[in-house]
């Protein structure tokens, strides 16, 4: 018997080991902060000191080591004070499905490796396509994330452009997106070998969404120059502002110019299950391809994403038949025919179990709840004279910056990133940061229904207190440069002389 492999002979060890791992994670779920504030300098020595050529004494020793180098200082996205990036707390049924996925180790590339798994994935793709509004010809495949889904969408767009216009069109292909589109659009263009000039940045309107007037002008310009509009990328939920581009109007223009319409709904895709806000995605049914990240607003563990297309035949642009794997003569379905990946985890099972246990309506309500919370905290910030806020949120992202009376615009641009880094060092609160039109902002990204308005008010006060402390430090530094030491010493609180001398 080989004691290191999961077989029927090691079943008892498997059950015991999983129980220990489950208890270990459960202990850390009670963390009182989203982060310990550990730095690279704090963690790197312990990781580097591990001798990977010599195993630990036993499982307990190995798990203790994992705790020291990872679990103790892990970032806990389920904590209500984590409001930084698009990381969600995960649905419990999906976590249970992970246990099945890892143990069975199915690869959903060919039928002879994933009987049942293939059908589950295909059924979920049809379900998602139905929610989008696609018809019977729709198809798709699960991917590792929105970056891969966006890449595949643009690869299909190029394939269709070449099919219609011939190989000679490639140097004239253009992709239209806004500056708020996800950076993976630019990465995809680079991967495909398109020149940087092939990406045309369409201006946005006052909401931060794509300006349809500007899009029309750009498309007309492309036509006049003898270029070809390969694709228009509409975003249903931008990373920084949570804005949804006017998809229906964009679809009209894309159709008029023969351009593929790709909708990046990695963030906003959760609205497909919303009973209150589904209308925000109106027009998405006219897309040629859609990205949906289930590991964002469907509360799934990473990784779980999909590319869904209106016409399944277009997936043929990424098909390659290998005689040993998926020959042309195959009569059973092989998902590798549609995928950029070959070996691929059965991530679809997580969504399947979530829908079967939790239900789609409950998933949609959780997303609606965090959107509700975003509107509530935006109103709080709007009425707080210490803060500036950006436009009212559409989804669950809120941009704000700490700028009390007397702090200039430029000073606020340097202060707010310092606030964020101070919070990261402390670990009790985690917020994100970004730059819009040259101005620095702090960002709440709300994906946890357990984060209440009371939590958010507390985070606001922590931000303000941190900003106030930094301003006080700056004032003291400025005073120390302008005044002789004797003057500073006379103004210092009693007993502070030694500290100041240091």
N, C-alpha and C positions, 0 to 999 in steps of 0.2 A: 504493500500500500504506500502510495506517495502522500505524505501528510500535508504537503504544501498546495495541493490542488483541490478544488471543490468537486467532489464526486459523492456517490452514494455512501462510500466508506468514510467520508469525513463530515457526514451530516451533523453529528453531534457537535463537532468543533465549529461548524458553520453557525449553528443555532446559538451556541455559547458566545462566539465572537461577535455576532450581530447584536446580541443582547448587551454585551459590554460596550460596544460602540454606541448603541442607542442611548444607554444610560449616560455615557460620557457627553454626547451632544446635548442631552436633556439638561444636564447640569449647567452647561454654558448658555442655554436659552434663557436662563434667569439673569443674564448679565445686566448690570444696572446702568450701562451706557452703551452706545453703539460702537465705541472704540476705546482702546486704552491709550491712544495717542502714540503708540510705539513707532519709532523711526527706523529707517534702514540701518543706521548705526547701532540701534538697540538690538535688532534681530539678526543681522548678518553674521556676527561672530558665532552665535549658537548654531546656525545652519551650516556655516563653513566648517565647524568643528566636528560634524558628524562624519564618521568613517563609513562610507557607503560600501566598502569592500568587506566589512565585518558586520554581520547581523546583530541586532540587539539580543539580549539574553532570552527574552520571551515576548509574548504579545503584550503583556502588561508594561514591560519596559519600553516597547516600541510605541504604545499608546501614550505613555507618559512623555515620551520624546515629542510626539505629535502635538501634544498639549503645549509643551514648552515653545516649540518653534512655530506653531500655527494657531491652534484653537484659542489659546488664552488671549491672543492679540488680533483675532479675526475681526473683520467688520461685520456687524450684525444688522442686516437689512430689515429684520423684523422689529427692531427697536423703534418705538415711536419718535425718538429724537433723531433718527436718521432721515433726513429730507434732502439728500444730496443728488445722486444720479438716478438714472432710470433703472433702479434695482428694486425688485418687489419682494415682499414677504411671499412665501410660497404656499400654495394650497396643500393641505395635509394629504389628500388622496394622491397627489402627484409625487410627494416624497415617498409614499409607500410604493408607488409604481417604480420609482428609481431602484428600489431594492430588487424588484423582479427583473428589471432591465439589466442591471449589472450582473446578477447571478446567472441568468440564462445566456446573456451575451449575444443576443441575436444581432445579425447584420442584415438590415433591410435593403440589400442591393438586388438579390435575386430570389426567386420563389423557393428554390431548393435550400435556401438559408433562412427563410422567414415565412414559412407557411403560416397563415393567420395574421402575422404581423403586416404582411403586404396588404391584406384586405382591410385591416384596421386603419392603416395609413391612408389608403385610397378612400375609404369611407369618410374619414375626417376631412380630407381635401374636398370631397363633394359637399360635405356639410358646410365647410367654410365658403366654398364657391356659392352655395345657395344663399348664405347669409350676405354675401357681397351682392348677389343679384345676377350672377352668371347663369347661363343656360346649360343644357345637357352636354354641350361640347367642351365644357370647362375641364381643366385638369391642373395638376401641380405636383409638388413634392416638398417634403420637409427638408429644411436646411439647418445649418449651424447657427444662423442669426441673420439680422437684417443686412449686414454687409454682403454676405453671400447671396441673399435673395435679391438685393439690388443689382449685384453683378450679373446674376443670371437673367434678370429682367432686361438689362441693357444688352447682353449678349444676344438674346432673342430679338431685340429690336434691330440690332445690326444684321442679324441673319435675314430678317424680313426686308430690310432696306436693300441688301445685296440681292435677294431673290427678285425684287421688283425692278431694280435699276442696274444690276450687273456688278461684277467685281470692281470695275473701274470707279465706282462711286465712293470707295472707302476714304479717299483723301478729302472728299467733300462732305463727309458726314458731320452733323452738328447735333449736340445734345443741349437742351434748354432746361435750366433749373434756376432757382434763386440762390442768393448768398446764404439763406437760412436752410437750404437743403442739406441733408446729411453728407458729411465729408466722404462717405463711401461712394458717392456718385462720381466724385473726382478720381478716387482710387480706381474705380471700375474702368473709367476712361483710360487711365494710365495702363492698367493691366491689358486692356484691349489694344494698346499701341496707338491710341488716338492722340493727336497733338494737343497740347494744353489749350490752344486757340479753338479747339473743337467744342469746348464747354462754354456756352454763352450764359452769362449771369443775367437773368431777367430781373429788372427792378421790382421792388415790392411797393405796396400801397401803405396807407397810414396804419393799417391793422398789422402789418408785417407779413401779410400773405401776398402771393404772386399777383402782380398787376396784370389784368387781362388786356388792358390797352397796350401796355408795354410788350406783352407776349405777342399780340397781333403785329405790332411794329417789327419786332425781331423776326418773326416768321416771314413777314413780307420782305424784309431785308435779305433773308436767306434765299428766298426764291429769286429775288432780283439779281443776286450775285452768282446764281447758278449753282448754289450749294444745296444740300439735301438735309432736311430736318429729320434726323434719325429717330429722335425720341424727345418727348416733353416729360419731365419728371415733376409731378405734383406731389406735395407732401401733406399727408393727413396727420399732422402733429409734429411740428418742428421741435428740435431738441431744446432750444433756448426759450422760445416763446410759447410752445404748444399750439401754434397757429395751424389751422387747416386751410390750405389753398382752395380757391373756388373751383372745385373739381368739375362741376357740370359745365361751366363756361369754358374752362380749359379744354374739356373734351370736345366742345364745338370747334374750337380753333385747331386742335390737333387733327381732327377729322378733315377739316377743310384743307389742310396742308399735307395730308397723307402721313402724318407722324404717329409713331407708336406712342401710346399714353401709358406711362408707368406711374402707379400711385404707390408711394412709400408710406404705408400705414403701419409701420413698425410700432409706433407709439399709439396712434389713434385707432388701431384695429380693434381694440377692446370694445369700441362703440358698436361693433357688430352684434354684441350680446346685450346692449343697453335697451331697456324698455322706455327710457326717457329722452335719450339724445341720439338715437340712431339716425335721425334726419341730418345730423351734422356731416354725415358721409354721403349725402345725396349726390349722385353722379358717379360714384365709384363703380357702379355696374357697367359703365361705359369704358372702363380702363381695358387695356390689352393685358396688363399684368399688374399684380398687387403683391406687395410685401406685407406680411403680418407676423409680428413677433409675439408669440404666445408667452414667451418668458418676460414680457413686460406687463401688459395690461390684461392678461389672462391668468396671471399669478402662477406661472409655471417655473420650475427650476431651469437654469441654463443647462443645456441649450434646447430651444424649441422655437423654431421659426418656420415659415413656409413661403414659397413663391407659388401664386395661383394665377393661372392664365385663362382668358376667356375662350381661346381656341386651343385645345390640347395639341393639335397638330403642330403648333409652333414650337413645342418642346423638342421637336426633331432636330432643331439647330444645335442641340448639345448631345445628340445621340451618337454613340459609337458602339458597334457590335464587335465583341471579341468571341471567337469560337469557343474558348474554354469557359466563358462566363454567361454571355447573353447572345447566343447566335441568332441570326435573322430568322431561323426556322423555329425558334421557341414558340410554344403554344400557350405557355403560362405567363402571367404578368411579371415583368422584371422592372423594379423601380429604378435601377441603374440606367435604364434607357432615358430617364428624364432628369437625372441628377448630375451635378458637377462632381460629386463625391462617388467613390466606389463603396468601400466599407463605411457603414453609417449606422449609428445607434438607433434603436427603436424608440426614439423620443416621443413618437405619437402616442404611445401607451399612457404617458403622463396626462395628456389632455383628455384622452379617452376615459380614464378612471375619474378624473375630475368632473367631467360632464355627467358620468353615470352616478356619481355619489353626491356631488354638490349641485349640479344642474346649471345650465347656461344662464338662466335668469339671475341666479345668485352671483355668478361671476360678473355679469353686467351691473348688478346693483353695487358690488364692491367698487367697481370703477366709477360709477356715478357718485358714490359716496365721497371718494377722494376729490372728484371734480367739484362737488358741493363745498368741500372744505377749502379748496383753493379760492373759490369766490368769497367765502367768508373771511379768510385771512387777508385777502386783497382789500376788502372793505376796511378791515382793522388797520392795515398799513396806510391806506389812503387817508385815513383820518388822524394818523399819527404824525405830528409835525417834525419828528426826528428822522423820518424816512421819506424817500422818493420811491414811487412805484411806476412800473411800466404799464402797458395797456392791460385792461381787464382780461383775465385768463379765459381761454376757450376750453382747454383741458385742465391738467392738474399742475401746471408750472406757473410759479409766481416769481417775477423779478422785482427785487427791491434793492435799495442802497441806503446805508446809514449816512445821513447828511443833516446833522442838527444845525440850528441857527448859528451862523458865523463861519461855517465850513464851506469853502468855495468849491466849485465844480472840480477843478484840478486836484485839490487836496482830497476830495472824496474819491477820486480815481485811484489815488495811492493808498488811502485809508482802508477801503473795503477789502482789497485782497489781503491786507495785513490782518484784518479781523478774521477772515476765513482761515488763514494759516494759524492764527492764535487758537481758534476753535479746534482745528485739527490736532494741534499739539496737546490740547486739553483732553479731547476725546468725548466729552459729555454730550456734545451737540455736533452734528455733521451737516453742513450746508455746502452747496456747490457755488461756483463762481464762473462768470463769463464776461465777455466784452462785446458790447453792441454799439456800433457807430462810434468806436473809440472810447466809449465810457465803460467803466468797470461796474459790474453789478454782482450782487449776491443772488442766489437762486434757491428757491424751495422747489423740489420735485416730489410731489406727493403721490405715493403709490401704496400707502399703508392705511387701510380703513381704521386701524387702531390709533392713529395719530389724530387726537382730538383738537378742537380749537383751543382748549386750555393748554395742551402741549405746545401748540404753535405760539400762543401768547407768551409762554415761558421762554421759547426759543428766541422770540423777538426781544425780550428783555435781556437775555444773555448776550445777544448781538449788540444791543445798545450799551450794556455795561462794559463789554469788551472794547467797543469803540471809544467809550468815554475814558476808559483806563489808558488806551493808547494815545488819545489826545492829551491826557494829563502827562504821560511820559514825554511826549513831544514838547510840551510846554516846559517841563523841567529841563530837558536837554537844551532847549533854546535859552532858558534862563541861565544855565550853567555856562553857556558860551558867551553870554552878554555881561555877566556879573562876576566880580572877583570872588574867590573862594570864601573870603571872610564874610562877605555879604550873604552868600548861600548858607554858610554855617550858622549865621545869626538867625536866618529865617527857618532853619530846619527844626522839626520837633525835637524836644529834649530826648537825648539818648541816641539820636540819629547820626551823631558826628562820626562814629567809627565806620558805619556803613558808607557814608558819603566819602570818607577818606579812602576807602577801598576803591 
